[in-house]
Amino acid sequence: KTLFLLLDSDGASATTKGGGSIDKDEILFLDKWEPPPYLMVEPDHAARRAFQNVLLAKHNTNSFVAWRRALDKDSSMRVSFEEFTIQCQVLARSGISEAAPQCGVAALYASIDHDRSGWFTFKDWDEESHARLLTFVNYCRTEAGTCMNWLRRCMDPSADRTNEGIDFKTFANNLQASGLARSQRLEIFEGLQAPT
């Protein structure tokens, strides 16, 4: 009934519920519509667990490293269905069979993109790791305005400026007041230096 009211363009339904008509021009667009595959399948949560476990094992159980190296290749902190499909093809060719599950990539994707918006975030990938990263980002912003400013504050002014970076000891020491455990600081440090 609601669909009829929305499709009825002659306006009759605006005044009379159920009145009016739908003609061929008003419904033709539905025959041309090609919904993306992830809208047409049931999510496969077992495939997701297997996929995520393999990527975690490959990346020393560091979810942030797995995210950056295997999924978020452009460092946008979100992965579209198209990006995910390409990365799954790359991973499958490299021998990770979980990237080409029996259920199909769309069902695997749908289990990560809960709202089926066409992209998922690091939070969708791993909520706990995301919370730790968010703690780090908020700490940097509170302390220095931006993460880049925080990094600059941590750098030794007498050090060689060609590297423009800090080691883990300096990173961890400058995060002591953040509330992050040392192992969590290491997770973030390794994730930040992970090449994409």
C-alpha positions as a printed NumPy array, in Angstrom:
array([[  0.   ,   0.   ,   0.   ],
       [  2.802,   2.447,   0.885],
       [  4.656,   1.549,  -2.298],
       [  1.492,   2.268,  -4.275],
       [  1.126,   5.682,  -2.652],
       [  4.745,   6.531,  -3.468],
       [  4.547,   5.323,  -7.059],
       [  1.251,   6.975,  -7.896],
       [  2.396,  10.164,  -9.593],
       [ -0.986,  11.426, -10.79 ],
       [ -1.653,  12.805,  -7.32 ],
       [ -4.966,  11.079,  -6.702],
       [ -3.549,   9.083,  -3.816],
       [ -2.477,  12.28 ,  -2.08 ],
       [ -6.121,  12.964,  -1.262],
       [ -7.591,   9.465,  -1.258],
       [ -5.829,   6.523,   0.329],
       [ -5.761,   3.7  ,  -2.172],
       [ -7.133,   5.914,  -4.916],
       [ -5.46 ,   6.637,  -8.241],
       [ -3.481,   4.205, -10.346],
       [  0.043,   3.16 , -11.218],
       [  0.96 ,   3.148, -14.863],
       [  3.849,   1.448, -16.651],
       [  6.071,   4.543, -16.551],
       [  5.776,   4.703, -12.775],
       [  6.96 ,   1.141, -12.208],
       [  9.368,   0.668, -15.125],
       [ 12.386,   1.899, -13.128],
       [ 12.118,  -1.144, -10.86 ],
       [ 12.871,  -3.427, -13.819],
       [ 16.024,  -1.443, -14.53 ],
       [ 17.193,  -1.423, -10.913],
       [ 20.091,  -3.723, -10.166],
       [ 20.493,  -3.88 ,  -6.39 ],
       [ 24.043,  -4.601,  -5.238],
       [ 24.684,  -8.257,  -4.377],
       [ 25.142,  -7.599,  -0.645],
       [ 21.482,  -6.505,  -0.442],
       [ 20.297,  -9.783,  -1.939],
       [ 22.025, -12.302,   0.362],
       [ 21.909, -13.411,   3.965],
       [ 25.037, -12.504,   5.956],
       [ 27.33 , -15.436,   6.713],
       [ 28.709, -14.795,  10.192],
       [ 30.704, -18.036,  10.262],
       [ 32.5  , -16.973,   7.068],
       [ 33.245, -13.614,   8.662],
       [ 34.737, -15.247,  11.775],
       [ 36.906, -17.523,   9.623],
       [ 38.02 , -14.59 ,   7.426],
       [ 38.786, -12.349,  10.38 ],
       [ 40.636, -15.114,  12.245],
       [ 42.866, -15.817,   9.239],
       [ 43.727, -12.134,   8.815],
       [ 44.433, -11.794,  12.533],
       [ 46.712, -14.852,  12.446],
       [ 48.52 , -13.447,   9.422],
       [ 49.06 , -10.099,  11.181],
       [ 50.203, -11.272,  14.615],
       [ 46.676, -10.958,  16.115],
       [ 46.755,  -7.187,  15.569],
       [ 43.365,  -6.176,  14.213],
       [ 44.507,  -2.651,  13.333],
       [ 47.422,  -3.983,  11.274],
       [ 45.099,  -6.477,   9.537],
       [ 42.676,  -3.648,   8.795],
       [ 45.323,  -1.39 ,   7.28 ],
       [ 47.303,  -4.012,   5.36 ],
       [ 44.499,  -6.203,   4.081],
       [ 41.372,  -4.047,   3.846],
       [ 41.687,  -0.263,   4.143],
       [ 44.254,   0.26 ,   1.411],
       [ 43.524,   3.985,   1.016],
       [ 43.551,   4.739,   4.79 ],
       [ 40.06 ,   6.235,   4.637],
       [ 38.961,   4.21 ,   7.694],
       [ 36.136,   2.693,   5.682],
       [ 35.887,  -0.021,   3.058],
       [ 33.287,  -0.063,   0.293],
       [ 31.797,  -3.216,  -1.205],
       [ 33.848,  -2.654,  -4.359],
       [ 37.094,  -2.225,  -2.382],
       [ 36.294,  -5.29 ,  -0.293],
       [ 35.618,  -7.403,  -3.384],
       [ 38.954,  -6.382,  -4.926],
       [ 40.861,  -7.056,  -1.713],
       [ 39.193, -10.454,  -1.32 ],
       [ 40.315, -11.35 ,  -4.855],
       [ 43.88 , -10.298,  -4.006],
       [ 43.818, -12.243,  -0.741],
       [ 42.344, -15.343,  -2.389],
       [ 45.053, -15.272,  -5.083],
       [ 47.657, -15.103,  -2.305],
       [ 46.308, -18.338,  -0.829],
       [ 43.751, -17.125,   1.712],
       [ 40.782, -19.314,   0.825],
       [ 38.606, -17.628,   3.474],
       [ 38.559, -14.556,   1.198],
       [ 36.575, -16.601,  -1.339],
       [ 34.082, -18.445,   0.875],
       [ 31.507, -20.932,  -0.377],
       [ 28.749, -18.463,   0.534],
       [ 30.291, -15.803,  -1.718],
       [ 31.99 , -12.501,  -1.02 ],
       [ 28.65 , -10.663,  -0.819],
       [ 27.458, -12.79 ,   2.137],
       [ 30.835, -12.338,   3.844],
       [ 30.624,  -8.591,   3.251],
       [ 27.026,  -8.396,   4.517],
       [ 28.114,  -9.892,   7.837],
       [ 30.505,  -6.955,   8.345],
       [ 28.383,  -4.154,   6.842],
       [ 25.54 ,  -4.598,   9.336],
       [ 23.387,  -1.758,   8.021],
       [ 24.069,  -2.659,   4.366],
       [ 25.098,   0.908,   3.583],
       [ 27.678,  -0.098,   0.971],
       [ 30.7  ,   0.442,   3.218],
       [ 31.923,  -0.54 ,   6.669],
       [ 34.269,   1.077,   9.143],
       [ 37.042,  -0.078,  11.428],
       [ 34.44 ,  -0.111,  14.212],
       [ 32.405,  -2.646,  12.21 ],
       [ 35.566,  -4.698,  11.702],
       [ 36.657,  -4.756,  15.366],
       [ 34.773,  -2.684,  17.919],
       [ 37.286,  -3.144,  20.751],
       [ 40.33 ,  -2.248,  18.666],
       [ 38.417,   0.713,  17.273],
       [ 37.69 ,   1.923,  20.825],
       [ 41.401,   1.803,  21.675],
       [ 42.3  ,   3.735,  18.526],
       [ 39.619,   6.301,  19.333],
       [ 41.091,   6.675,  22.839],
       [ 44.477,   7.373,  21.242],
       [ 43.061,   9.919,  18.783],
       [ 41.066,  11.711,  21.479],
       [ 44.125,  11.814,  23.751],
       [ 46.259,  13.335,  20.969],
       [ 43.616,  15.91 ,  20.165],
       [ 43.174,  16.834,  23.826],
       [ 46.91 ,  17.132,  24.403],
       [ 47.976,  18.797,  21.156],
       [ 44.996,  19.636,  18.953],
       [ 45.802,  17.005,  16.313],
       [ 47.578,  13.657,  16.106],
       [ 50.287,  15.24 ,  13.936],
       [ 50.899,  17.975,  16.516],
       [ 51.104,  15.318,  19.239],
       [ 53.706,  13.424,  17.192],
       [ 55.761,  16.587,  16.731],
       [ 55.643,  17.258,  20.482],
       [ 56.963,  13.746,  21.133],
       [ 59.927,  14.137,  18.817],
       [ 63.35 ,  14.945,  20.22 ],
       [ 64.202,  18.442,  18.938],
       [ 67.886,  17.518,  18.74 ],
       [ 67.23 ,  14.374,  16.676],
       [ 67.832,  14.004,  12.945],
       [ 64.739,  15.541,  11.294],
       [ 65.061,  13.506,   8.088],
       [ 63.218,  10.569,   9.673],
       [ 60.378,  12.663,  11.14 ],
       [ 59.226,   9.819,  13.384],
       [ 59.466,   8.333,  16.856],
       [ 60.292,   4.854,  18.105],
       [ 57.98 ,   2.702,  20.203],
       [ 59.631,   3.597,  23.507],
       [ 59.021,   7.313,  22.9  ],
       [ 55.496,   6.608,  21.605],
       [ 54.594,   4.477,  24.625],
       [ 56.152,   6.849,  27.161],
       [ 54.221,   9.796,  25.766],
       [ 50.97 ,   7.844,  26.106],
       [ 51.326,   6.849,  29.758],
       [ 48.548,   9.22 ,  30.838],
       [ 46.203,   8.069,  28.04 ],
       [ 44.759,   5.127,  29.941],
       [ 45.99 ,   2.692,  27.273],
       [ 47.898,  -0.366,  28.479],
       [ 51.374,  -0.911,  27.063],
       [ 50.133,  -3.793,  24.873],
       [ 47.392,  -1.527,  23.508],
       [ 49.937,   1.184,  22.748],
       [ 51.989,  -1.42 ,  20.866],
       [ 48.904,  -2.483,  18.875],
       [ 48.318,   1.126,  17.795],
       [ 51.997,   1.822,  17.108],
       [ 52.27 ,  -1.247,  14.847],
       [ 49.012,  -0.348,  13.114],
       [ 50.119,   3.209,  12.442],
       [ 53.375,   2.079,  10.858],
       [ 51.727,  -0.683,   8.837],
       [ 52.206,  -0.001,   5.133],
       [ 48.963,  -0.001,   3.211]])
